[in-house]
Amino acid sequence: MILLENGTIFTVTKGVIENGSVLIGDDGRIKKVSKGKIKTKAKRIDVKGKLVFPGFIDAHSHLGLFPLEMPMEDADGNEMTNPSTPAMRAIDAINPFDPAFKDALSSGICLVFTGPGSGNVVGGQSVVVKTYKNRIDEMLVKNPAGVKCAFGENPKRVYSSQKRLPSTRMGTAKVFRETLAKAKEYFEAKKKKGKKKSQFNLDMEALIPVFQHKIPLRIHSHRADDILTAIRIAKEEFGLGVVIEHGTDASVIRDVIAKKKVPVISGPLLDVSPKIETRSSSFETPALLNKAGVLTALMTDHPVMPIQYLPLEAGLVAYEGGAGEEEALKMITINPAKIMELDKDYGSIEEGKVANISVWDKHPFSSTAKCELVFAEGQIVYER
């Protein structure tokens, strides 16, 4: 057992505890959180003058699938030979030895959502992984965690260059709707046949968890009209779970998104706008969504924005964007945990949760802050 004592504890869900203590059990979970001393025979680590946070969560990235250098030899996130490839699995391409995993850990990021890129209308299955350990099978937290889909410029650009469908937004919607219609038919037929042998289709099998409401469609969309199209088809026509990724113009229609109860993962907000559809990118967007009642998280979209800058991005959302420290902190802790349905175990410092904890010399939203210790499942996995 390990006791962190005398620190300022940012629990996220239960306020800030000055001169607080966190007791970590041998099972890797938090046993007790309190103000002052805790009587125990555990190993004591004095964190006086330090700030203690939950392990951060990057709600959307391509970590392990696209390296920062982006050479073709190591870029494995887009199978751009067919606009609909739901059976592609991120776990088959993630490189756990990508040095960016260490960059994430040294910034207090313990969990990441990572998966296929946005070259295809339906790109494949994403996962939630730990940023520590070096075997993908040991790093998995949730697999699959969502099915990647994409609207807007990216699939248009990829397939118009090949002179193939889709080269317009109409074409993208057609491919998307057609894939879901086939999957629904396959799912319903399989339920009816029960134990009887049916014709197997790997792409359709990959979408069964979506129709069982076990995982959502994670839909890349920037423009407001693309967001509305994605929600209309996926949620209203097929009754499926939806999470909007990027949502650059989401604040324009935040009342609709809030009413539909669709979460938005905003960002990346530190990159220079490379496309027409991202020109309205703003640090204010997450705050506006949050105030409207939209469950909002932040992303790096690594390698678009290097993953270690997630806390700095949150700081800019807090101060420049007007969200405030408390709400911005939630956007990289408990909010992504809720979106990924992992908040029972992650996202805050609470008794019973997994002991993913980072210790800082000052608030991580500061550009001069240094992460000094990271605990993952109760073990020290990074020490400055």
KERO-334648 format. One record per residue (C-alpha): residue in one letter; residue number from 1; z, x, y. Coordinates in Angstrom, 3 decimals. Example, Ala and Ser with C-alpha at 12.3 -4.5 7.8 and 13.67 -1.06 7.14 Angstrom:
2
+---------+-----+----------+----------+----------+
| residuo | num |        w |        u |        v |
+---------+-----+----------+----------+----------+
|       a |   1 |    7.800 |   12.300 |   -4.500 |
|       s |   2 |    7.140 |   13.670 |   -1.060 |
+---------+-----+----------+----------+----------+
END
This chain:
384
+---------+-----+----------+----------+----------+
| residuo | num |        w |        u |        v |
+---------+-----+----------+----------+----------+
|       m |   1 |    0.000 |    0.000 |    0.000 |
|       i |   2 |   -0.690 |    1.078 |    3.585 |
|       l |   3 |    1.032 |   -0.004 |    6.792 |
|       l |   4 |   -0.681 |    0.300 |   10.163 |
|       e |   5 |    2.073 |    0.091 |   12.765 |
|       n |   6 |    2.665 |    0.175 |   16.533 |
|       g |   7 |   -0.935 |   -0.776 |   17.420 |
|       t |   8 |   -2.539 |   -3.522 |   19.482 |
|       i |   9 |   -3.955 |   -5.921 |   16.886 |
|       f |  10 |   -7.004 |   -8.006 |   17.806 |
|       t |  11 |   -6.791 |  -10.636 |   15.087 |
|       v |  12 |   -9.783 |  -12.601 |   16.533 |
|       t |  13 |   -8.497 |  -15.953 |   15.257 |
|       k |  14 |   -4.796 |  -15.712 |   16.176 |
|       g |  15 |   -4.757 |  -13.823 |   19.418 |
|       v |  16 |   -3.794 |  -10.261 |   20.307 |
|       i |  17 |   -0.532 |   -8.793 |   19.005 |
|       e |  18 |    0.988 |   -5.983 |   21.058 |
|       n |  19 |    3.006 |   -3.398 |   19.134 |
|       g |  20 |    1.847 |   -5.032 |   15.924 |
|       s |  21 |    1.709 |   -4.077 |   12.259 |
|       v |  22 |   -0.767 |   -4.778 |    9.456 |
|       l |  23 |    0.286 |   -4.355 |    5.833 |
|       i |  24 |   -2.547 |   -3.658 |    3.390 |
|       g |  25 |   -1.955 |   -4.299 |   -0.296 |
|       d |  26 |   -3.106 |   -2.293 |   -3.285 |
|       d |  27 |   -5.613 |   -5.056 |   -4.002 |
|       g |  28 |   -7.463 |   -4.262 |   -0.769 |
|       r |  29 |   -6.316 |   -7.400 |    1.029 |
|       i |  30 |   -4.121 |   -7.970 |    4.055 |
|       k |  31 |   -0.585 |   -8.839 |    3.005 |
|       k |  32 |    1.090 |   -9.330 |    6.359 |
|       v |  33 |    0.309 |   -9.275 |   10.087 |
|       s |  34 |    3.185 |   -9.341 |   12.535 |
|       k |  35 |    4.676 |   -8.113 |   15.777 |
|       g |  36 |    7.050 |   -5.166 |   15.445 |
|       k |  37 |    8.132 |   -3.380 |   12.283 |
|       i |  38 |    7.579 |   -4.471 |    8.701 |
|       k |  39 |   10.080 |   -3.359 |    6.067 |
|       t |  40 |    8.105 |   -1.737 |    3.264 |
|       k |  41 |    7.805 |    1.397 |    1.149 |
|       a |  42 |    4.080 |    1.566 |    1.913 |
|       k |  43 |    2.395 |    4.656 |    3.337 |
|       r |  44 |    2.748 |    4.407 |    7.121 |
|       i |  45 |    0.005 |    5.211 |    9.610 |
|       d |  46 |    1.108 |    5.223 |   13.242 |
|       v |  47 |   -1.592 |    3.724 |   15.471 |
|       k |  48 |    0.468 |    3.690 |   18.656 |
|       g |  49 |   -1.804 |    3.483 |   21.692 |
|       k |  50 |   -4.745 |    2.458 |   19.479 |
|       l |  51 |   -6.615 |   -0.833 |   19.223 |
|       v |  52 |   -7.078 |   -2.423 |   15.808 |
|       f |  53 |   -9.996 |   -4.747 |   15.046 |
|       p |  54 |  -11.526 |   -6.461 |   12.027 |
|       g |  55 |  -14.521 |   -4.688 |   10.539 |
|       f |  56 |  -17.576 |   -5.745 |   12.533 |
|       i |  57 |  -20.489 |   -7.680 |   11.046 |
|       d |  58 |  -24.146 |   -7.280 |   12.002 |
|       a |  59 |  -25.572 |  -10.765 |   11.447 |
|       h |  60 |  -29.213 |   -9.674 |   11.168 |
|       s |  61 |  -30.806 |   -6.313 |   10.456 |
|       h |  62 |  -33.289 |   -4.514 |    8.245 |
|       l |  63 |  -30.861 |   -1.760 |    7.338 |
|       g |  64 |  -32.077 |    0.246 |    4.361 |
|       l |  65 |  -35.527 |   -1.374 |    4.465 |
|       f |  66 |  -36.925 |    0.195 |    7.628 |
|       p |  67 |  -35.718 |    3.649 |    8.754 |
|       l |  68 |  -35.326 |    4.524 |   12.422 |
|       e |  69 |  -38.288 |    6.907 |   12.190 |
|       m |  70 |  -40.444 |    4.085 |   10.734 |
|       p |  71 |  -42.795 |    6.169 |    8.559 |
|       m |  72 |  -45.034 |    4.044 |    6.344 |
|       e |  73 |  -43.691 |    5.830 |    3.276 |
|       d |  74 |  -40.182 |    4.463 |    3.867 |
|       a |  75 |  -40.980 |    1.064 |    5.411 |
|       d |  76 |  -40.487 |   -1.515 |    2.662 |
|       g |  77 |  -39.571 |   -4.754 |    4.414 |
|       n |  78 |  -42.932 |   -6.503 |    4.821 |
|       e |  79 |  -45.241 |   -7.334 |    1.906 |
|       m |  80 |  -48.103 |   -8.291 |    4.211 |
|       t |  81 |  -50.666 |   -9.237 |    1.577 |
|       n |  82 |  -49.757 |  -12.913 |    1.285 |
|       p |  83 |  -48.227 |  -15.084 |    4.034 |
|       s |  84 |  -45.786 |  -16.737 |    1.620 |
|       t |  85 |  -43.741 |  -14.430 |   -0.634 |
|       p |  86 |  -40.335 |  -16.072 |   -1.219 |
|       a |  87 |  -39.703 |  -14.155 |   -4.470 |
|       m |  88 |  -39.533 |  -10.775 |   -2.709 |
|       r |  89 |  -35.972 |   -9.462 |   -2.992 |
|       a |  90 |  -34.383 |   -7.114 |   -0.467 |
|       i |  91 |  -32.205 |   -5.538 |   -3.161 |
|       d |  92 |  -35.315 |   -4.062 |   -4.781 |
|       a |  93 |  -36.170 |   -2.021 |   -1.676 |
|       i |  94 |  -32.900 |   -1.217 |    0.127 |
|       n |  95 |  -32.248 |    2.512 |    0.297 |
|       p |  96 |  -28.449 |    2.918 |    0.258 |
|       f |  97 |  -28.860 |    6.581 |    1.266 |
|       d |  98 |  -30.407 |    5.640 |    4.605 |
|       p |  99 |  -28.293 |    7.633 |    7.127 |
|       a | 100 |  -28.018 |    4.519 |    9.281 |
|       f | 101 |  -25.403 |    3.187 |    6.849 |
|       k | 102 |  -23.112 |    5.999 |    8.012 |
|       d | 103 |  -24.011 |    5.223 |   11.634 |
|       a | 104 |  -22.905 |    1.642 |   11.037 |
|       l | 105 |  -19.638 |    2.660 |    9.428 |
|       s | 106 |  -18.779 |    5.118 |   12.203 |
|       s | 107 |  -19.061 |    2.188 |   14.647 |
|       g | 108 |  -16.682 |   -0.023 |   12.703 |
|       i | 109 |  -19.427 |   -2.110 |   11.061 |
|       c | 110 |  -18.404 |   -2.905 |    7.482 |
|       l | 111 |  -20.861 |   -5.681 |    6.578 |
|       v | 112 |  -24.513 |   -6.267 |    7.400 |
|       f | 113 |  -27.013 |   -8.982 |    6.707 |
|       t | 114 |  -30.279 |   -7.235 |    5.826 |
|       g | 115 |  -33.620 |   -8.353 |    4.473 |
|       p | 116 |  -37.385 |   -8.644 |    4.813 |
|       g | 117 |  -39.192 |   -8.423 |    8.133 |
|       s | 118 |  -41.155 |  -11.085 |    9.975 |
|       g | 119 |  -44.703 |  -10.221 |    8.936 |
|       n | 120 |  -44.948 |  -13.222 |    6.615 |
|       v | 121 |  -44.290 |  -16.907 |    7.208 |
|       v | 122 |  -41.976 |  -16.818 |    4.180 |
|       g | 123 |  -40.871 |  -13.253 |    3.579 |
|       g | 124 |  -38.306 |  -13.239 |    0.784 |
|       q | 125 |  -34.611 |  -13.125 |   -0.048 |
|       s | 126 |  -32.074 |  -11.365 |    2.186 |
|       v | 127 |  -28.607 |  -10.123 |    1.272 |
|       v | 128 |  -25.209 |   -9.268 |    2.754 |
|       v | 129 |  -24.121 |   -5.740 |    1.878 |
|       k | 130 |  -21.251 |   -3.349 |    2.507 |
|       t | 131 |  -22.038 |   -0.289 |    4.594 |
|       y | 132 |  -20.041 |    1.946 |    2.266 |
|       k | 133 |  -20.699 |    3.078 |   -1.346 |
|       n | 134 |  -24.161 |    4.243 |   -2.404 |
|       r | 135 |  -25.313 |    1.962 |   -5.205 |
|       i | 136 |  -26.863 |   -1.288 |   -4.076 |
|       d | 137 |  -25.303 |   -3.189 |   -6.989 |
|       e | 138 |  -21.828 |   -2.110 |   -5.818 |
|       m | 139 |  -22.616 |   -2.842 |   -2.165 |
|       l | 140 |  -23.584 |   -6.494 |   -2.609 |
|       v | 141 |  -21.368 |   -9.121 |   -1.025 |
|       k | 142 |  -23.783 |  -12.054 |   -1.181 |
|       n | 143 |  -27.117 |  -12.133 |   -2.991 |
|       p | 144 |  -29.178 |  -13.979 |   -2.037 |
|       a | 145 |  -27.798 |  -14.800 |    1.396 |
|       g | 146 |  -30.868 |  -16.467 |    2.888 |
|       v | 147 |  -34.645 |  -16.750 |    2.713 |
|       k | 148 |  -36.502 |  -15.063 |    5.568 |
|       c | 149 |  -39.133 |  -17.100 |    7.391 |
|       a | 150 |  -41.029 |  -16.356 |   10.603 |
|       f | 151 |  -42.768 |  -18.254 |   13.387 |
|       g | 152 |  -44.578 |  -17.040 |   16.488 |
|       e | 153 |  -46.467 |  -13.846 |   17.217 |
|       n | 154 |  -45.726 |  -11.728 |   14.152 |
|       p | 155 |  -47.368 |  -13.649 |   11.286 |
|       k | 156 |  -50.206 |  -14.602 |   13.645 |
|       r | 157 |  -50.879 |  -10.953 |   14.435 |
|       v | 158 |  -50.694 |   -9.804 |   10.812 |
|       y | 159 |  -53.045 |  -12.389 |    9.344 |
|       s | 160 |  -55.483 |  -12.827 |   12.224 |
|       s | 161 |  -56.195 |   -9.085 |   11.882 |
|       q | 162 |  -57.073 |   -9.801 |    8.241 |
|       k | 163 |  -59.097 |  -12.868 |    9.307 |
|       r | 164 |  -56.887 |  -15.020 |    7.095 |
|       l | 165 |  -54.643 |  -18.046 |    7.473 |
|       p | 166 |  -52.419 |  -18.213 |    9.521 |
|       s | 167 |  -53.954 |  -17.025 |   12.750 |
|       t | 168 |  -52.456 |  -19.803 |   14.878 |
|       r | 169 |  -49.101 |  -21.575 |   15.195 |
|       m | 170 |  -50.719 |  -24.543 |   13.457 |
|       g | 171 |  -51.572 |  -22.282 |   10.547 |
|       t | 172 |  -48.038 |  -20.896 |   10.388 |
|       a | 173 |  -46.590 |  -24.410 |   10.281 |
|       k | 174 |  -49.076 |  -25.352 |    7.555 |
|       v | 175 |  -48.109 |  -22.408 |    5.342 |
|       f | 176 |  -44.411 |  -23.093 |    5.921 |
|       r | 177 |  -44.647 |  -26.832 |    5.221 |
|       e | 178 |  -46.861 |  -26.314 |    2.183 |
|       t | 179 |  -44.485 |  -23.759 |    0.658 |
|       l | 180 |  -41.497 |  -26.070 |    1.107 |
|       a | 181 |  -43.411 |  -29.066 |   -0.263 |
|       k | 182 |  -44.351 |  -27.144 |   -3.405 |
|       a | 183 |  -40.801 |  -25.892 |   -3.790 |
|       k | 184 |  -39.366 |  -29.393 |   -3.430 |
|       e | 185 |  -41.770 |  -30.740 |   -6.055 |
|       y | 186 |  -40.894 |  -27.848 |   -8.396 |
|       f | 187 |  -37.158 |  -28.335 |   -7.841 |
|       e | 188 |  -37.261 |  -32.084 |   -8.475 |
|       a | 189 |  -39.459 |  -31.686 |  -11.556 |
|       k | 190 |  -37.103 |  -29.083 |  -12.975 |
|       k | 191 |  -34.114 |  -31.395 |  -12.470 |
|       k | 192 |  -35.897 |  -34.224 |  -14.288 |
|       k | 193 |  -36.954 |  -32.096 |  -17.237 |
|       g | 194 |  -33.461 |  -30.720 |  -17.622 |
|       k | 195 |  -33.344 |  -28.512 |  -20.686 |
|       k | 196 |  -37.005 |  -29.062 |  -21.496 |
|       k | 197 |  -39.198 |  -26.036 |  -20.937 |
|       s | 198 |  -41.168 |  -26.186 |  -17.689 |
|       q | 199 |  -43.808 |  -23.901 |  -16.220 |
|       f | 200 |  -42.005 |  -20.993 |  -14.582 |
|       n | 201 |  -42.861 |  -19.941 |  -11.016 |
|       l | 202 |  -40.916 |  -17.012 |   -9.536 |
|       d | 203 |  -41.687 |  -17.918 |   -5.907 |
|       m | 204 |  -40.492 |  -21.476 |   -6.411 |
|       e | 205 |  -37.385 |  -20.303 |   -8.291 |
|       a | 206 |  -36.461 |  -18.215 |   -5.247 |
|       l | 207 |  -36.338 |  -21.369 |   -3.115 |
|       i | 208 |  -34.144 |  -23.395 |   -5.479 |
|       p | 209 |  -30.884 |  -22.105 |   -3.884 |
|       v | 210 |  -32.221 |  -23.357 |   -0.530 |
|       f | 211 |  -32.779 |  -26.851 |   -1.927 |
|       q | 212 |  -29.362 |  -26.694 |   -3.587 |
|       h | 213 |  -27.927 |  -25.975 |   -0.104 |
|       k | 214 |  -26.383 |  -22.712 |   -1.329 |
|       i | 215 |  -28.239 |  -20.573 |    1.230 |
|       p | 216 |  -30.185 |  -21.344 |    4.442 |
|       l | 217 |  -33.645 |  -20.584 |    5.664 |
|       r | 218 |  -33.195 |  -17.740 |    8.170 |
|       i | 219 |  -36.010 |  -18.390 |   10.616 |
|       h | 220 |  -37.325 |  -15.742 |   13.030 |
|       s | 221 |  -38.351 |  -17.562 |   16.204 |
|       h | 222 |  -38.307 |  -16.656 |   19.900 |
|       r | 223 |  -40.116 |  -19.346 |   21.900 |
|       a | 224 |  -38.444 |  -22.702 |   22.381 |
|       d | 225 |  -41.386 |  -24.572 |   20.862 |
|       d | 226 |  -41.284 |  -22.349 |   17.755 |
|       i | 227 |  -37.572 |  -23.006 |   17.367 |
|       l | 228 |  -38.151 |  -26.752 |   17.594 |
|       t | 229 |  -41.030 |  -26.607 |   15.096 |
|       a | 230 |  -38.899 |  -24.644 |   12.642 |
|       i | 231 |  -36.021 |  -27.125 |   12.934 |
|       r | 232 |  -38.325 |  -30.137 |   12.734 |
|       i | 233 |  -39.997 |  -29.029 |    9.519 |
|       a | 234 |  -37.100 |  -27.386 |    7.684 |
|       k | 235 |  -34.187 |  -29.565 |    8.743 |
|       e | 236 |  -35.717 |  -32.927 |    9.591 |
|       e | 237 |  -38.612 |  -33.134 |    7.118 |
|       f | 238 |  -36.917 |  -31.373 |    4.190 |
|       g | 239 |  -33.182 |  -31.611 |    4.979 |
|       l | 240 |  -32.587 |  -27.883 |    4.525 |
|       g | 241 |  -30.068 |  -25.530 |    6.078 |
|       v | 242 |  -31.428 |  -23.484 |    8.973 |
|       v | 243 |  -30.258 |  -20.446 |   10.932 |
|       i | 244 |  -32.352 |  -19.355 |   13.919 |
|       e | 245 |  -32.795 |  -15.605 |   14.272 |
|       h | 246 |  -33.473 |  -14.057 |   17.705 |
|       g | 247 |  -33.724 |  -17.353 |   19.621 |
|       t | 248 |  -34.832 |  -15.667 |   22.841 |
|       d | 249 |  -35.537 |  -19.003 |   24.542 |
|       a | 250 |  -32.824 |  -20.912 |   22.665 |
|       s | 251 |  -30.746 |  -21.486 |   25.795 |
|       v | 252 |  -33.552 |  -23.670 |   27.203 |
|       i | 253 |  -33.014 |  -26.164 |   24.371 |
|       r | 254 |  -29.360 |  -25.437 |   23.640 |
|       d | 255 |  -28.394 |  -29.106 |   23.815 |
|       v | 256 |  -30.840 |  -29.926 |   21.008 |
|       i | 257 |  -29.753 |  -26.959 |   18.892 |
|       a | 258 |  -26.100 |  -27.901 |   19.339 |
|       k | 259 |  -26.796 |  -31.521 |   18.376 |
|       k | 260 |  -28.649 |  -30.404 |   15.239 |
|       k | 261 |  -25.753 |  -28.022 |   14.393 |
|       v | 262 |  -28.060 |  -25.060 |   13.904 |
|       p | 263 |  -26.487 |  -21.593 |   14.322 |
|       v | 264 |  -28.308 |  -18.941 |   16.359 |
|       i | 265 |  -28.169 |  -15.176 |   15.855 |
|       s | 266 |  -29.119 |  -13.733 |   19.223 |
|       g | 267 |  -30.758 |  -10.397 |   19.944 |
|       p | 268 |  -31.529 |   -7.606 |   19.852 |
|       l | 269 |  -30.620 |   -7.447 |   23.525 |
|       l | 270 |  -30.772 |   -3.711 |   24.163 |
|       d | 271 |  -34.422 |   -3.124 |   23.293 |
|       v | 272 |  -37.190 |   -3.140 |   25.898 |
|       s | 273 |  -39.152 |   -6.352 |   25.449 |
|       p | 274 |  -42.163 |   -5.365 |   23.332 |
|       k | 275 |  -43.815 |   -8.798 |   23.178 |
|       i | 276 |  -44.718 |  -11.707 |   25.403 |
|       e | 277 |  -42.397 |  -14.054 |   23.521 |
|       t | 278 |  -39.355 |  -11.828 |   24.198 |
|       r | 279 |  -39.868 |  -11.357 |   27.934 |
|       s | 280 |  -37.079 |  -13.819 |   28.790 |
|       s | 281 |  -34.472 |  -11.865 |   26.776 |
|       s | 282 |  -31.108 |  -12.021 |   28.547 |
|       f | 283 |  -27.474 |  -11.043 |   27.973 |
|       e | 284 |  -26.595 |  -14.528 |   29.248 |
|       t | 285 |  -28.275 |  -16.339 |   26.341 |
|       p | 286 |  -25.403 |  -15.968 |   23.817 |
|       a | 287 |  -22.871 |  -17.179 |   26.397 |
|       l | 288 |  -24.974 |  -20.228 |   27.287 |
|       l | 289 |  -25.415 |  -21.109 |   23.610 |
|       n | 290 |  -21.735 |  -20.608 |   22.892 |
|       k | 291 |  -20.656 |  -22.802 |   25.807 |
|       a | 292 |  -23.015 |  -25.528 |   24.591 |
|       g | 293 |  -21.273 |  -25.589 |   21.217 |
|       v | 294 |  -23.804 |  -23.564 |   19.227 |
|       l | 295 |  -22.282 |  -21.243 |   16.623 |
|       t | 296 |  -23.589 |  -17.924 |   17.945 |
|       a | 297 |  -23.608 |  -14.386 |   16.581 |
|       l | 298 |  -25.223 |  -11.116 |   17.614 |
|       m | 299 |  -27.640 |   -8.808 |   15.839 |
|       t | 300 |  -29.098 |   -5.351 |   16.209 |
|       d | 301 |  -32.282 |   -6.090 |   14.224 |
|       h | 302 |  -31.929 |   -2.454 |   13.156 |
|       p | 303 |  -34.036 |   -0.329 |   13.507 |
|       v | 304 |  -35.323 |   -2.229 |   16.557 |
|       m | 305 |  -31.944 |   -1.507 |   18.105 |
|       p | 306 |  -29.931 |    1.230 |   16.338 |
|       i | 307 |  -27.137 |   -0.394 |   14.422 |
|       q | 308 |  -24.324 |    1.685 |   15.944 |
|       y | 309 |  -24.873 |   -0.051 |   19.297 |
|       l | 310 |  -23.697 |   -3.464 |   18.065 |
|       p | 311 |  -20.269 |   -3.169 |   19.811 |
|       l | 312 |  -21.944 |   -2.005 |   23.026 |
|       e | 313 |  -24.331 |   -4.966 |   22.900 |
|       a | 314 |  -21.332 |   -7.275 |   22.498 |
|       g | 315 |  -19.726 |   -5.624 |   25.519 |
|       l | 316 |  -22.775 |   -6.332 |   27.658 |
|       v | 317 |  -22.778 |   -9.949 |   26.456 |
|       a | 318 |  -19.088 |  -10.139 |   27.395 |
|       y | 319 |  -19.324 |   -8.628 |   30.880 |
|       e | 320 |  -22.944 |   -8.829 |   32.021 |
|       g | 321 |  -23.744 |  -12.051 |   30.179 |
|       g | 322 |  -20.529 |  -13.845 |   31.075 |
|       a | 323 |  -19.278 |  -14.653 |   27.574 |
|       g | 324 |  -15.966 |  -12.849 |   28.063 |
|       e | 325 |  -14.316 |  -10.365 |   25.693 |
|       e | 326 |  -12.756 |  -12.904 |   23.345 |
|       e | 327 |  -15.916 |  -14.904 |   22.696 |
|       a | 328 |  -18.176 |  -11.832 |   22.489 |
|       l | 329 |  -15.826 |  -10.304 |   19.914 |
|       k | 330 |  -16.135 |  -13.443 |   17.809 |
|       m | 331 |  -19.919 |  -12.971 |   17.855 |
|       i | 332 |  -19.631 |   -9.774 |   15.810 |
|       t | 333 |  -16.713 |  -10.848 |   13.595 |
|       i | 334 |  -15.736 |  -14.405 |   12.693 |
|       n | 335 |  -18.923 |  -16.141 |   13.890 |
|       p | 336 |  -21.316 |  -14.194 |   11.637 |
|       a | 337 |  -18.790 |  -14.599 |    8.816 |
|       k | 338 |  -18.921 |  -18.375 |    9.327 |
|       i | 339 |  -22.717 |  -18.418 |    9.496 |
|       m | 340 |  -22.882 |  -16.505 |    6.208 |
|       e | 341 |  -20.067 |  -18.651 |    4.711 |
|       l | 342 |  -17.905 |  -15.581 |    4.179 |
|       d | 343 |  -15.140 |  -16.410 |    6.664 |
|       k | 344 |  -12.641 |  -17.087 |    3.875 |
|       d | 345 |  -12.594 |  -13.326 |    3.245 |
|       y | 346 |  -14.020 |  -11.615 |    6.333 |
|       g | 347 |  -14.252 |  -11.740 |   10.114 |
|       s | 348 |  -10.623 |  -11.579 |   11.244 |
|       i | 349 |   -7.296 |   -9.868 |   10.615 |
|       e | 350 |   -5.379 |  -12.519 |    8.694 |
|       e | 351 |   -3.120 |  -12.562 |    5.684 |
|       g | 352 |   -5.108 |  -12.897 |    2.472 |
|       k | 353 |   -8.398 |  -11.605 |    3.863 |
|       v | 354 |  -10.183 |   -8.455 |    2.744 |
|       a | 355 |   -8.758 |   -5.453 |    4.611 |
|       n | 356 |  -11.862 |   -4.407 |    6.526 |
|       i | 357 |  -10.319 |   -2.892 |    9.646 |
|       s | 358 |  -11.388 |   -0.476 |   12.377 |
|       v | 359 |   -9.089 |    1.537 |   14.672 |
|       w | 360 |  -10.283 |    2.554 |   18.167 |
|       d | 361 |   -9.008 |    4.756 |   20.973 |
|       k | 362 |  -10.058 |    2.109 |   23.513 |
|       h | 363 |  -11.879 |   -1.221 |   23.483 |
|       p | 364 |  -15.118 |   -0.823 |   21.491 |
|       f | 365 |  -17.047 |   -2.672 |   24.199 |
|       s | 366 |  -16.677 |    0.476 |   26.326 |
|       s | 367 |  -19.474 |    3.050 |   26.135 |
|       t | 368 |  -16.852 |    5.806 |   25.898 |
|       a | 369 |  -14.818 |    4.217 |   23.083 |
|       k | 370 |  -14.464 |    6.128 |   19.823 |
|       c | 371 |  -13.886 |    4.641 |   16.401 |
|       e | 372 |  -11.194 |    6.752 |   14.738 |
|       l | 373 |  -10.554 |    5.060 |   11.398 |
|       v | 374 |  -12.289 |    2.482 |    9.245 |
|       f | 375 |  -10.683 |    0.769 |    6.284 |
|       a | 376 |  -12.870 |   -1.125 |    3.838 |
|       e | 377 |  -11.204 |   -3.120 |    1.073 |
|       g | 378 |   -8.005 |   -1.343 |    2.058 |
|       q | 379 |   -9.342 |    2.193 |    1.617 |
|       i | 380 |  -10.169 |    4.718 |    4.337 |
|       v | 381 |  -13.950 |    5.035 |    4.289 |
|       y | 382 |  -14.421 |    6.719 |    7.662 |
|       e | 383 |  -12.223 |    9.065 |    9.658 |
|       r | 384 |  -13.360 |   10.627 |   12.893 |
+---------+-----+----------+----------+----------+
END
